[in-house]
């Protein structure tokens, strides 16, 4: 049977959950377009598909991990048959079954189950990575589209200034140098716009790769809506991260797995049992005494039962195995602590970034942008009356351009920081109760 192109049919069967449950760990703030891009990436991204298949493979190993080993069948034929009282033995069959010591099979199945659970959390981390990358790329496109639009508006403004300068020059009021400087500024803005367009192609290609789409597939302009406002409760967010971050869950499961590994290593001191049965085919006696006076049970086959154990003599090897298992458990415990510290650090750092960016956005909106616009209007009036030169006009225009681009950058950075926080805690952010 051919494997399906996606795992949409397989995930519910293996994990007992739908793809909707897998995609419920992110927030889109009502942005239907962003949600559609994320869902497409979750259903098509090759890295997510590979992680899900890896989990499926581990799930299939669980039944075999606790199963008995295959029995052994042994056939015996004799070149020279041994003679018994009731006749020569001509062949034999033996069957044996090894029985691991009590608890070995249970622990082995448990360890494999935990490995599958670890892979499940790693798959969740991969999904979270893809969601985060889609969001970062989407908000970067929003910035680039806004920046391209701003530079286009500035070019139109500069072209207007150039036409005024040409008119003033034709009237002998201004110097040709003013026209040349304005033309140079227009060229600079056009070059800046081309650089932004180049960056957009790179981000667009990255977003297409996340969705498993051709790199050249076009993505329409992206616009940011109103920025979300919410109460940033660091303690609550940190608790959410410790409860939901897939890296923490995987690290905790790794500790559980290695605890089972210690038990398995300790059980190696105990022998395994071997049960067996043998059957021997006996041919009737054909010698003279046997023919003249057949013994009781002449030609009767033999049947035997065996019970054996392996002898765990190499205690030094088993001691080393226990020490190795204990060391692995200790390493897993340290990795769990590291994961907790990583979430703590990410929450604090990203929380501070969000607070800082929010303050900067307010500063730009309430002060810098209005001031730059007012300065440009005042300089335009002064230039129109001839009381100031083109250099002052260009300085005011460039200041306004930088401020507008700076505000667009901060707004995109703010949304990307929200995505960073969501990735750090492994839960929708802002929380649904505050959306």
C-alpha positions as a Markdown table, in Angstrom:
| # | Residue | x | y | z |
|---|---|---|---|---|
| 1 | Unk | 0.0 | 0.0 | 0.0 |
| 2 | Unk | 1.3 | 3.4 | -0.9 |
| 3 | Unk | 2.0 | 5.8 | 1.9 |
| 4 | Unk | -0.2 | 8.9 | 2.0 |
| 5 | Unk | 1.2 | 12.2 | 1.1 |
| 6 | Unk | 0.4 | 13.7 | 4.5 |
| 7 | Unk | -0.1 | 12.4 | 8.0 |
| 8 | Unk | -3.6 | 13.8 | 8.4 |
| 9 | Unk | -5.1 | 10.3 | 8.5 |
| 10 | Unk | -2.3 | 8.8 | 10.6 |
| 11 | Unk | -2.0 | 11.3 | 13.5 |
| 12 | Unk | -5.5 | 10.8 | 14.9 |
| 13 | Unk | -5.1 | 7.0 | 14.8 |
| 14 | Unk | -1.8 | 7.0 | 16.6 |
| 15 | Unk | -2.1 | 9.8 | 19.0 |
| 16 | Unk | -5.8 | 9.9 | 19.7 |
| 17 | Unk | -6.0 | 13.5 | 18.7 |
| 18 | Unk | -6.8 | 15.5 | 15.6 |
| 19 | Unk | -4.6 | 18.0 | 13.8 |
| 20 | Unk | -6.7 | 20.7 | 15.3 |
| 21 | Unk | -5.4 | 19.8 | 18.7 |
| 22 | Unk | -1.9 | 20.1 | 17.4 |
| 23 | Unk | -2.5 | 23.6 | 16.0 |
| 24 | Unk | -4.2 | 24.9 | 19.2 |
| 25 | Unk | -0.9 | 26.1 | 20.7 |
| 26 | Unk | -0.7 | 29.4 | 19.0 |
| 27 | Unk | -2.5 | 32.7 | 18.8 |
| 28 | Unk | -3.4 | 34.7 | 15.7 |
| 29 | Unk | -5.3 | 37.6 | 17.2 |
| 30 | Unk | -8.1 | 37.2 | 14.7 |
| 31 | Unk | -5.8 | 37.3 | 11.7 |
| 32 | Unk | -7.4 | 34.8 | 9.4 |
| 33 | Unk | -4.7 | 35.1 | 6.8 |
| 34 | Unk | -1.9 | 34.3 | 9.2 |
| 35 | Unk | -3.9 | 31.4 | 10.6 |
| 36 | Unk | -4.3 | 30.0 | 7.1 |
| 37 | Unk | -0.6 | 30.2 | 6.5 |
| 38 | Unk | 0.2 | 28.5 | 9.8 |
| 39 | Unk | -2.3 | 25.7 | 9.2 |
| 40 | Unk | -0.9 | 25.2 | 5.7 |
| 41 | Unk | 2.7 | 25.0 | 7.1 |
| 42 | Unk | 1.6 | 22.6 | 9.9 |
| 43 | Unk | 0.0 | 20.2 | 7.3 |
| 44 | Unk | 2.7 | 20.4 | 4.7 |
| 45 | Unk | 6.1 | 21.2 | 6.3 |
| 46 | Unk | 8.5 | 18.3 | 5.7 |
| 47 | Unk | 10.2 | 18.7 | 9.1 |
| 48 | Unk | 6.8 | 18.3 | 10.9 |
| 49 | Unk | 6.0 | 15.3 | 8.7 |
| 50 | Unk | 9.3 | 13.7 | 9.5 |
| 51 | Unk | 8.9 | 14.3 | 13.3 |
| 52 | Unk | 5.4 | 12.7 | 13.2 |
| 53 | Unk | 6.6 | 9.7 | 11.3 |
| 54 | Unk | 9.5 | 9.3 | 13.8 |
| 55 | Unk | 6.9 | 9.2 | 16.6 |
| 56 | Unk | 4.8 | 6.7 | 14.6 |
| 57 | Unk | 7.8 | 4.5 | 14.2 |
| 58 | Unk | 8.5 | 4.5 | 18.0 |
| 59 | Unk | 4.9 | 3.8 | 18.8 |
| 60 | Unk | 5.1 | 0.7 | 16.6 |
| 61 | Unk | 8.0 | -0.6 | 18.7 |
| 62 | Unk | 6.1 | -0.6 | 22.0 |
| 63 | Unk | 4.3 | -4.0 | 21.5 |
| 64 | Unk | 7.6 | -5.6 | 20.5 |
| 65 | Unk | 9.6 | -4.2 | 23.3 |
| 66 | Unk | 7.7 | -6.2 | 26.0 |
| 67 | Unk | 7.2 | -9.3 | 23.9 |
| 68 | Unk | 8.9 | -12.7 | 24.5 |
| 69 | Unk | 11.8 | -13.5 | 22.3 |
| 70 | Unk | 11.2 | -15.9 | 19.5 |
| 71 | Unk | 11.4 | -19.6 | 20.5 |
| 72 | Unk | 14.2 | -21.8 | 19.1 |
| 73 | Unk | 13.5 | -25.0 | 17.1 |
| 74 | Unk | 16.3 | -27.5 | 16.7 |
| 75 | Unk | 16.2 | -30.6 | 14.5 |
| 76 | Unk | 18.7 | -33.4 | 15.0 |
| 77 | Unk | 19.7 | -36.2 | 12.7 |
| 78 | Unk | 22.2 | -38.9 | 13.4 |
| 79 | Unk | 24.9 | -40.1 | 11.1 |
| 80 | Unk | 25.4 | -43.0 | 13.5 |
| 81 | Unk | 22.2 | -43.6 | 15.6 |
| 82 | Unk | 22.7 | -44.2 | 19.3 |
| 83 | Unk | 21.3 | -47.5 | 20.4 |
| 84 | Unk | 18.7 | -47.5 | 23.2 |
| 85 | Unk | 17.0 | -50.3 | 25.1 |
| 86 | Unk | 13.9 | -49.9 | 22.9 |
| 87 | Unk | 15.7 | -49.3 | 19.6 |
| 88 | Unk | 18.0 | -46.9 | 17.8 |
| 89 | Unk | 17.3 | -43.1 | 17.9 |
| 90 | Unk | 17.2 | -41.8 | 14.4 |
| 91 | Unk | 16.2 | -38.2 | 14.8 |
| 92 | Unk | 15.1 | -35.6 | 17.3 |
| 93 | Unk | 13.3 | -32.3 | 17.7 |
| 94 | Unk | 13.9 | -29.7 | 20.4 |
| 95 | Unk | 12.0 | -26.5 | 21.2 |
| 96 | Unk | 13.1 | -23.9 | 23.7 |
| 97 | Unk | 11.8 | -20.6 | 24.9 |
| 98 | Unk | 13.8 | -18.0 | 26.8 |
| 99 | Unk | 11.8 | -16.2 | 29.6 |
| 100 | Unk | 13.4 | -12.9 | 30.7 |
| 101 | Unk | 13.5 | -12.4 | 34.5 |
| 102 | Unk | 10.4 | -10.9 | 36.1 |
| 103 | Unk | 10.0 | -7.2 | 35.3 |
| 104 | Unk | 12.5 | -7.0 | 32.4 |
| 105 | Unk | 9.8 | -7.1 | 29.7 |
| 106 | Unk | 7.6 | -4.6 | 31.6 |
| 107 | Unk | 10.5 | -2.2 | 32.1 |
| 108 | Unk | 11.5 | -2.6 | 28.4 |
| 109 | Unk | 8.0 | -1.8 | 27.2 |
| 110 | Unk | 7.8 | 1.2 | 29.6 |
| 111 | Unk | 11.1 | 2.5 | 28.4 |
| 112 | Unk | 10.0 | 2.3 | 24.8 |
| 113 | Unk | 6.7 | 4.0 | 25.6 |
| 114 | Unk | 8.5 | 6.9 | 27.3 |
| 115 | Unk | 10.8 | 7.2 | 24.2 |
| 116 | Unk | 7.7 | 7.5 | 22.1 |
| 117 | Unk | 6.4 | 10.2 | 24.5 |
| 118 | Unk | 9.7 | 12.1 | 24.2 |
| 119 | Unk | 9.4 | 12.0 | 20.5 |
| 120 | Unk | 5.9 | 13.3 | 20.7 |
| 121 | Unk | 7.2 | 16.3 | 22.6 |
| 122 | Unk | 10.0 | 16.8 | 20.1 |
| 123 | Unk | 7.4 | 16.7 | 17.4 |
| 124 | Unk | 5.4 | 19.3 | 19.3 |
| 125 | Unk | 8.6 | 21.4 | 19.5 |
| 126 | Unk | 9.1 | 21.1 | 15.8 |
| 127 | Unk | 5.5 | 22.3 | 15.2 |
| 128 | Unk | 6.1 | 25.2 | 17.6 |
| 129 | Unk | 9.3 | 26.1 | 15.7 |
| 130 | Unk | 7.5 | 26.2 | 12.4 |
| 131 | Unk | 4.6 | 28.3 | 13.8 |
| 132 | Unk | 7.2 | 30.7 | 15.2 |
| 133 | Unk | 9.1 | 30.9 | 11.9 |
| 134 | Unk | 5.9 | 31.5 | 10.0 |
| 135 | Unk | 5.0 | 34.3 | 12.3 |
| 136 | Unk | 8.4 | 36.0 | 12.2 |
| 137 | Unk | 8.4 | 35.8 | 8.4 |
| 138 | Unk | 4.9 | 37.1 | 8.2 |
| 139 | Unk | 5.6 | 40.1 | 10.4 |
| 140 | Unk | 8.9 | 40.7 | 8.6 |
| 141 | Unk | 6.9 | 40.9 | 5.4 |
| 142 | Unk | 4.5 | 43.4 | 7.0 |
| 143 | Unk | 7.5 | 45.6 | 7.9 |
| 144 | Unk | 9.0 | 45.4 | 4.5 |
| 145 | Unk | 5.7 | 46.1 | 2.7 |
| 146 | Unk | 5.2 | 49.1 | 5.0 |
| 147 | Unk | 8.7 | 50.3 | 4.5 |
| 148 | Unk | 8.4 | 50.0 | 0.7 |
| 149 | Unk | 5.2 | 52.0 | 0.8 |
| 150 | Unk | 6.8 | 54.7 | 3.0 |
| 151 | Unk | 9.8 | 55.0 | 0.6 |
| 152 | Unk | 7.4 | 55.3 | -2.3 |
| 153 | Unk | 5.6 | 58.1 | -0.6 |
| 154 | Unk | 8.9 | 59.8 | 0.2 |
| 155 | Unk | 10.0 | 59.5 | -3.5 |
| 156 | Unk | 6.8 | 61.2 | -4.6 |
| 157 | Unk | 7.4 | 64.0 | -2.1 |
| 158 | Unk | 11.0 | 64.4 | -3.3 |
| 159 | Unk | 9.8 | 64.5 | -6.9 |
| 160 | Unk | 7.4 | 67.3 | -5.9 |
| 161 | Unk | 10.3 | 69.2 | -4.3 |
| 162 | Unk | 12.3 | 68.7 | -7.5 |
| 163 | Unk | 9.6 | 70.2 | -9.6 |
| 164 | Unk | 9.5 | 73.2 | -7.3 |
| 165 | Unk | 13.3 | 73.5 | -7.4 |
| 166 | Unk | 13.2 | 73.4 | -11.2 |
| 167 | Unk | 10.6 | 76.1 | -11.3 |
| 168 | Unk | 12.6 | 78.3 | -8.9 |
| 169 | Unk | 15.8 | 77.7 | -11.0 |
| 170 | Unk | 14.0 | 78.6 | -14.2 |
| 171 | Unk | 12.9 | 81.8 | -12.6 |
| 172 | Unk | 16.4 | 82.5 | -11.4 |
| 173 | Unk | 15.4 | 82.3 | -7.7 |
| 174 | Unk | 17.3 | 79.2 | -6.9 |
| 175 | Unk | 20.6 | 77.5 | -8.0 |
| 176 | Unk | 20.8 | 74.4 | -10.1 |
| 177 | Unk | 22.7 | 72.7 | -7.2 |
| 178 | Unk | 19.3 | 72.4 | -5.4 |
| 179 | Unk | 17.9 | 70.4 | -8.3 |
| 180 | Unk | 20.9 | 68.1 | -8.4 |
| 181 | Unk | 20.8 | 67.5 | -4.7 |
| 182 | Unk | 17.1 | 66.6 | -4.8 |
| 183 | Unk | 17.7 | 64.2 | -7.8 |
| 184 | Unk | 20.5 | 62.6 | -5.8 |
| 185 | Unk | 18.2 | 62.1 | -2.8 |
| 186 | Unk | 15.5 | 60.6 | -5.1 |
| 187 | Unk | 18.1 | 58.1 | -6.4 |
| 188 | Unk | 19.1 | 57.3 | -2.8 |
| 189 | Unk | 15.5 | 56.6 | -1.8 |
| 190 | Unk | 15.0 | 54.4 | -4.9 |
| 191 | Unk | 18.1 | 52.4 | -4.0 |
| 192 | Unk | 16.8 | 52.0 | -0.5 |
| 193 | Unk | 13.5 | 50.8 | -1.9 |
| 194 | Unk | 15.2 | 48.2 | -4.2 |
| 195 | Unk | 17.1 | 46.9 | -1.2 |
| 196 | Unk | 13.8 | 46.5 | 0.7 |
| 197 | Unk | 12.4 | 44.7 | -2.3 |
| 198 | Unk | 15.3 | 42.3 | -2.3 |
| 199 | Unk | 14.9 | 41.5 | 1.3 |
| 200 | Unk | 11.2 | 40.9 | 0.7 |
| 201 | Unk | 12.0 | 38.2 | -1.9 |
| 202 | Unk | 14.3 | 36.5 | 0.6 |
| 203 | Unk | 11.6 | 36.5 | 3.4 |
| 204 | Unk | 8.9 | 35.4 | 0.9 |
| 205 | Unk | 11.0 | 32.5 | -0.2 |
| 206 | Unk | 11.6 | 31.5 | 3.4 |
| 207 | Unk | 7.9 | 31.5 | 4.1 |
| 208 | Unk | 7.2 | 29.5 | 1.0 |
| 209 | Unk | 9.7 | 26.9 | 2.1 |
| 210 | Unk | 8.0 | 26.6 | 5.5 |
| 211 | Unk | 4.7 | 25.8 | 3.6 |
| 212 | Unk | 6.4 | 23.5 | 1.2 |
| 213 | Unk | 5.5 | 25.7 | -1.7 |
| 214 | Unk | 7.7 | 26.8 | -4.7 |
| 215 | Unk | 10.2 | 29.5 | -3.7 |
| 216 | Unk | 8.9 | 31.9 | -6.4 |
| 217 | Unk | 5.2 | 31.7 | -5.3 |
| 218 | Unk | 4.0 | 35.2 | -4.7 |
| 219 | Unk | 2.6 | 36.4 | -1.4 |
| 220 | Unk | 0.4 | 39.5 | -1.4 |
| 221 | Unk | 1.2 | 42.5 | 0.6 |
| 222 | Unk | 0.9 | 42.1 | 4.4 |
| 223 | Unk | -0.5 | 44.8 | 6.7 |
| 224 | Unk | -0.4 | 44.8 | 10.5 |
| 225 | Unk | -3.6 | 45.5 | 12.3 |
| 226 | Unk | -3.8 | 47.2 | 15.7 |
| 227 | Unk | -1.2 | 46.0 | 18.1 |
| 228 | Unk | -2.6 | 43.9 | 21.0 |
| 229 | Unk | -2.6 | 45.3 | 24.5 |
| 230 | Unk | -2.4 | 43.0 | 27.5 |
| 231 | Unk | -1.2 | 42.8 | 31.1 |
| 232 | Unk | 2.3 | 41.3 | 31.2 |
| 233 | Unk | 2.3 | 39.1 | 34.3 |
| 234 | Unk | 5.8 | 37.6 | 34.3 |
| 235 | Unk | 5.1 | 35.1 | 37.1 |
| 236 | Unk | 2.0 | 33.7 | 35.4 |
| 237 | Unk | 3.7 | 33.5 | 32.0 |
| 238 | Unk | 6.7 | 31.7 | 33.6 |
| 239 | Unk | 4.3 | 29.2 | 35.2 |
| 240 | Unk | 2.7 | 28.7 | 31.8 |
| 241 | Unk | 6.1 | 28.0 | 30.2 |
| 242 | Unk | 7.1 | 25.5 | 32.9 |
| 243 | Unk | 3.8 | 23.7 | 32.3 |
| 244 | Unk | 3.7 | 23.8 | 28.5 |
| 245 | Unk | 7.1 | 24.2 | 27.0 |
| 246 | Unk | 7.7 | 21.0 | 24.9 |
| 247 | Unk | 11.4 | 21.1 | 25.7 |
| 248 | Unk | 10.7 | 20.9 | 29.4 |
| 249 | Unk | 8.2 | 18.1 | 28.9 |
| 250 | Unk | 10.7 | 16.2 | 26.8 |
| 251 | Unk | 13.4 | 16.7 | 29.4 |
| 252 | Unk | 11.2 | 15.5 | 32.2 |
| 253 | Unk | 10.3 | 12.4 | 30.2 |
| 254 | Unk | 13.9 | 11.8 | 29.5 |
| 255 | Unk | 14.5 | 11.6 | 33.3 |
| 256 | Unk | 11.7 | 9.1 | 33.6 |
| 257 | Unk | 13.2 | 7.0 | 30.8 |
| 258 | Unk | 16.6 | 6.9 | 32.4 |
| 259 | Unk | 15.1 | 5.9 | 35.7 |
| 260 | Unk | 13.6 | 2.9 | 34.0 |
| 261 | Unk | 17.1 | 2.4 | 32.4 |
| 262 | Unk | 18.6 | 2.1 | 35.9 |
| 263 | Unk | 16.0 | -0.6 | 36.8 |
| 264 | Unk | 16.8 | -2.5 | 33.7 |
| 265 | Unk | 20.5 | -2.4 | 34.3 |
| 266 | Unk | 20.0 | -3.7 | 37.9 |
| 267 | Unk | 17.8 | -6.5 | 36.6 |
| 268 | Unk | 20.8 | -7.8 | 34.5 |
| 269 | Unk | 22.1 | -9.4 | 37.8 |
| 270 | Unk | 19.2 | -11.8 | 37.6 |
| 271 | Unk | 19.2 | -14.8 | 35.3 |
| 272 | Unk | 16.8 | -15.5 | 32.5 |
| 273 | Unk | 14.9 | -18.8 | 32.4 |
| 274 | Unk | 14.9 | -21.2 | 29.5 |
| 275 | Unk | 12.1 | -23.7 | 29.1 |
| 276 | Unk | 12.4 | -26.5 | 26.6 |
| 277 | Unk | 10.9 | -29.7 | 25.3 |
| 278 | Unk | 12.6 | -32.5 | 23.3 |
| 279 | Unk | 11.2 | -35.4 | 21.3 |
| 280 | Unk | 13.3 | -38.3 | 20.0 |
| 281 | Unk | 12.2 | -40.6 | 17.2 |
| 282 | Unk | 13.0 | -44.3 | 18.1 |
| 283 | Unk | 13.0 | -47.0 | 15.5 |
| 284 | Unk | 12.1 | -50.6 | 16.5 |
| 285 | Unk | 15.0 | -52.9 | 17.2 |
| 286 | Unk | 15.9 | -55.0 | 14.2 |
| 287 | Unk | 18.7 | -57.0 | 15.7 |
| 288 | Unk | 18.3 | -60.7 | 16.5 |
| 289 | Unk | 17.6 | -60.3 | 20.2 |
| 290 | Unk | 15.1 | -57.5 | 19.5 |
| 291 | Unk | 13.3 | -59.5 | 16.9 |
| 292 | Unk | 13.2 | -62.7 | 19.0 |
| 293 | Unk | 12.4 | -61.1 | 22.3 |
| 294 | Unk | 11.1 | -57.5 | 21.7 |
| 295 | Unk | 11.5 | -55.3 | 24.9 |
| 296 | Unk | 8.6 | -53.5 | 26.4 |
| 297 | Unk | 7.9 | -50.2 | 24.6 |
| 298 | Unk | 10.0 | -51.4 | 21.6 |
| 299 | Unk | 10.3 | -48.4 | 19.2 |
| 300 | Unk | 8.6 | -46.0 | 21.6 |
| 301 | Unk | 9.6 | -42.3 | 21.0 |
| 302 | Unk | 11.1 | -40.3 | 23.9 |
| 303 | Unk | 9.8 | -37.0 | 25.3 |
| 304 | Unk | 11.7 | -34.7 | 27.7 |
| 305 | Unk | 11.3 | -31.4 | 29.4 |
| 306 | Unk | 14.1 | -29.0 | 30.2 |
| 307 | Unk | 14.5 | -26.0 | 32.5 |
| 308 | Unk | 17.6 | -23.9 | 32.4 |
| 309 | Unk | 19.0 | -20.5 | 33.3 |
| 310 | Unk | 21.8 | -18.3 | 32.1 |
| 311 | Unk | 24.5 | -17.7 | 34.6 |
| 312 | Unk | 25.2 | -14.0 | 35.2 |
| 313 | Unk | 28.9 | -14.3 | 36.0 |
| 314 | Unk | 30.3 | -11.0 | 34.6 |
| 315 | Unk | 29.3 | -8.8 | 37.5 |
| 316 | Unk | 31.9 | -6.3 | 36.6 |
| 317 | Unk | 30.1 | -5.7 | 33.3 |
| 318 | Unk | 26.8 | -5.4 | 35.1 |
| 319 | Unk | 28.2 | -3.0 | 37.6 |
| 320 | Unk | 29.5 | -0.8 | 34.8 |
| 321 | Unk | 26.1 | -1.0 | 33.2 |
| 322 | Unk | 24.4 | 0.3 | 36.4 |
| 323 | Unk | 26.9 | 3.1 | 36.7 |
| 324 | Unk | 26.3 | 4.1 | 33.1 |
| 325 | Unk | 22.5 | 4.1 | 33.6 |
| 326 | Unk | 22.9 | 6.2 | 36.8 |
| 327 | Unk | 25.1 | 8.6 | 35.0 |
| 328 | Unk | 22.6 | 8.9 | 32.1 |
| 329 | Unk | 19.8 | 9.6 | 34.7 |
| 330 | Unk | 21.9 | 12.3 | 36.3 |
| 331 | Unk | 22.6 | 13.9 | 32.9 |
| 332 | Unk | 18.9 | 13.8 | 32.1 |
| 333 | Unk | 18.2 | 15.6 | 35.4 |
| 334 | Unk | 20.7 | 18.3 | 34.6 |
| 335 | Unk | 19.2 | 18.7 | 31.1 |
| 336 | Unk | 15.8 | 19.1 | 32.7 |
| 337 | Unk | 17.2 | 21.9 | 35.0 |
| 338 | Unk | 18.8 | 23.5 | 31.9 |
| 339 | Unk | 15.4 | 23.4 | 30.1 |
| 340 | Unk | 13.8 | 25.1 | 33.0 |
| 341 | Unk | 16.5 | 27.8 | 33.2 |
| 342 | Unk | 16.2 | 28.3 | 29.4 |
| 343 | Unk | 12.4 | 29.0 | 29.7 |
| 344 | Unk | 13.1 | 31.3 | 32.7 |
| 345 | Unk | 15.7 | 33.3 | 30.7 |
| 346 | Unk | 13.6 | 33.5 | 27.5 |
| 347 | Unk | 10.5 | 34.7 | 29.4 |
| 348 | Unk | 12.4 | 37.4 | 31.3 |
| 349 | Unk | 14.4 | 38.6 | 28.2 |
| 350 | Unk | 11.4 | 38.6 | 25.9 |
| 351 | Unk | 9.2 | 40.2 | 28.5 |
| 352 | Unk | 11.7 | 43.0 | 28.9 |
| 353 | Unk | 11.9 | 43.4 | 25.1 |
| 354 | Unk | 8.1 | 43.7 | 24.9 |
| 355 | Unk | 7.9 | 46.3 | 27.6 |
| 356 | Unk | 10.8 | 48.3 | 26.0 |
| 357 | Unk | 9.4 | 48.2 | 22.5 |
| 358 | Unk | 6.0 | 49.2 | 23.7 |
| 359 | Unk | 7.5 | 52.3 | 25.4 |
| 360 | Unk | 9.5 | 53.1 | 22.2 |
| 361 | Unk | 6.4 | 52.8 | 20.0 |
| 362 | Unk | 4.5 | 55.2 | 22.3 |
| 363 | Unk | 7.5 | 57.6 | 22.1 |
| 364 | Unk | 7.5 | 57.5 | 18.3 |
| 365 | Unk | 3.8 | 57.9 | 17.9 |
| 366 | Unk | 3.3 | 60.6 | 20.5 |
| 367 | Unk | 6.5 | 62.6 | 20.0 |
| 368 | Unk | 9.0 | 61.7 | 17.3 |
| 369 | Unk | 6.6 | 61.3 | 14.3 |
| 370 | Unk | 4.5 | 64.5 | 15.1 |
| 371 | Unk | 7.7 | 66.4 | 15.7 |
| 372 | Unk | 9.3 | 65.2 | 12.4 |
| 373 | Unk | 6.1 | 66.0 | 10.5 |
| 374 | Unk | 5.9 | 69.5 | 12.0 |
| 375 | Unk | 9.6 | 70.2 | 11.3 |
| 376 | Unk | 9.1 | 69.2 | 7.7 |
| 377 | Unk | 6.1 | 71.4 | 7.3 |
| 378 | Unk | 8.0 | 74.4 | 8.8 |
| 379 | Unk | 11.0 | 73.8 | 6.6 |
| 380 | Unk | 8.7 | 73.5 | 3.5 |
| 381 | Unk | 7.2 | 76.9 | 4.3 |
| 382 | Unk | 10.6 | 78.4 | 4.9 |
| 383 | Unk | 11.9 | 76.9 | 1.6 |
| 384 | Unk | 8.9 | 78.3 | -0.3 |
| 385 | Unk | 9.6 | 81.8 | 1.0 |
| 386 | Unk | 13.3 | 81.4 | 0.3 |
| 387 | Unk | 14.4 | 81.8 | 3.9 |
| 388 | Unk | 16.1 | 78.4 | 4.0 |
| 389 | Unk | 17.9 | 76.2 | 1.5 |
| 390 | Unk | 17.5 | 72.8 | 0.0 |
| 391 | Unk | 19.9 | 71.2 | 2.5 |
| 392 | Unk | 17.6 | 72.0 | 5.4 |
| 393 | Unk | 14.6 | 70.6 | 3.4 |
| 394 | Unk | 16.5 | 67.4 | 2.7 |
| 395 | Unk | 17.5 | 67.1 | 6.4 |
| 396 | Unk | 13.9 | 67.4 | 7.5 |
| 397 | Unk | 12.7 | 65.0 | 4.8 |
| 398 | Unk | 15.3 | 62.4 | 5.8 |
| 399 | Unk | 14.5 | 62.7 | 9.4 |
| 400 | Unk | 10.8 | 62.0 | 8.8 |
| 401 | Unk | 11.7 | 59.1 | 6.6 |
| 402 | Unk | 13.9 | 57.5 | 9.3 |
| 403 | Unk | 11.3 | 58.1 | 12.0 |
| 404 | Unk | 8.5 | 56.5 | 9.9 |
| 405 | Unk | 10.6 | 53.6 | 9.1 |
| 406 | Unk | 11.7 | 53.3 | 12.7 |
| 407 | Unk | 8.1 | 53.1 | 13.8 |
| 408 | Unk | 7.3 | 50.4 | 11.2 |
| 409 | Unk | 10.3 | 48.4 | 12.4 |
| 410 | Unk | 9.3 | 48.7 | 16.1 |
| 411 | Unk | 5.7 | 47.5 | 15.3 |
| 412 | Unk | 7.0 | 44.5 | 13.5 |
| 413 | Unk | 9.5 | 43.8 | 16.2 |
| 414 | Unk | 6.7 | 43.9 | 18.8 |
| 415 | Unk | 4.7 | 41.3 | 17.0 |
| 416 | Unk | 7.8 | 39.2 | 16.5 |
| 417 | Unk | 8.5 | 39.4 | 20.2 |
| 418 | Unk | 5.0 | 38.1 | 20.9 |
| 419 | Unk | 5.9 | 35.1 | 18.7 |
| 420 | Unk | 9.2 | 34.7 | 20.6 |
| 421 | Unk | 7.3 | 34.6 | 23.9 |
| 422 | Unk | 4.8 | 32.1 | 22.5 |
| 423 | Unk | 7.6 | 29.8 | 21.4 |
| 424 | Unk | 9.3 | 30.1 | 24.7 |
| 425 | Unk | 6.3 | 29.1 | 26.8 |
| 426 | Unk | 4.7 | 26.6 | 24.4 |
| 427 | Unk | 1.2 | 28.2 | 24.7 |
| 428 | Unk | -0.8 | 30.8 | 22.9 |
| 429 | Unk | 0.5 | 34.3 | 23.6 |
| 430 | Unk | -1.1 | 36.6 | 24.4 |
| 431 | Unk | -3.2 | 34.2 | 26.5 |
| 432 | Unk | -6.7 | 33.7 | 25.0 |
| 433 | Unk | -8.3 | 35.3 | 28.1 |
| 434 | Unk | -6.6 | 38.6 | 27.1 |
| 435 | Unk | -7.2 | 38.5 | 23.4 |
